[in-house]
Amino acid sequence: MKKAHIMEIQINGGKSIEDKVAFGWGLLEKPIDIDMVFHENESIDTIGVTRGHGWKGVVNRWGVTRLP
């Protein structure tokens, strides 16, 4: 079973901690548009993780079947 990924993000919703907490609570379980997070022509860093297969052969690596 796949585990859910948890990510921490910075919230800029005010100057005081109380304002930021109130802003964060207001965002819970609401849809967030992509333009609220990213701006046009903004560079972002991404990280990808792949599953290692070691020295498996073609059949196991790609899941193909052998012909009879």
N, C-alpha and C positions, 0 to 999 in steps of 0.2 A: 504494500500500500504506500502511495506517495505521501510524503509529509508536506504540510503547508510551509511555504517560505515566509519568514518574518523579516521585514525590512524597516529600518528606522529612518525617518525623514525629518528634515528641519521644517518647523512651522514658523512663518513670519506673520503673525496675526495681531501684533500690537507691541507696545514698549514694555509693559509689565508682564510678569509671569501669569498673573490672573487673566489678563487679556488674551495671552497665547493659549491658556488652558480652555477658556471659553470659546475661542476660535476653533480649537481642535475638537471640542465636544460638538460644536455645530457642524463639523464636517463628517462625523461618524455616520456610516451607513447611508451616505448620500453619494450620488454619482458625481465624479469630478471630470470636467472637460479637459481635453488634452492641452488646450490653450491656456488653462489655468496653471499648468505645471511647466510647460515648455514654451519658449518664445521662438519666433521665426529666425532661422539661421543661427541657432544656439548650438554649441558643441556640447556633447554629453559623453561621459565615460561609461562603457558597458563591460561586464565580466561574463564570460561563458564557461560553463563546466561541462565536460563530456564524460561519458562512462568509458572507462578503460576496458579493453577486451584482451589485452595481452597479445599472445602469439597465436590466436585462434585462426583457423582456416577460413576459406571463403564461405563455405556452407554455414558455419556457425556465425560468422561475423555479419553476413548480410541476410541470413534467414532464407536462402534459396533452397530448392529441393533438387535432388539428383534424379536424372532420368533413368528409367529401368533399362 
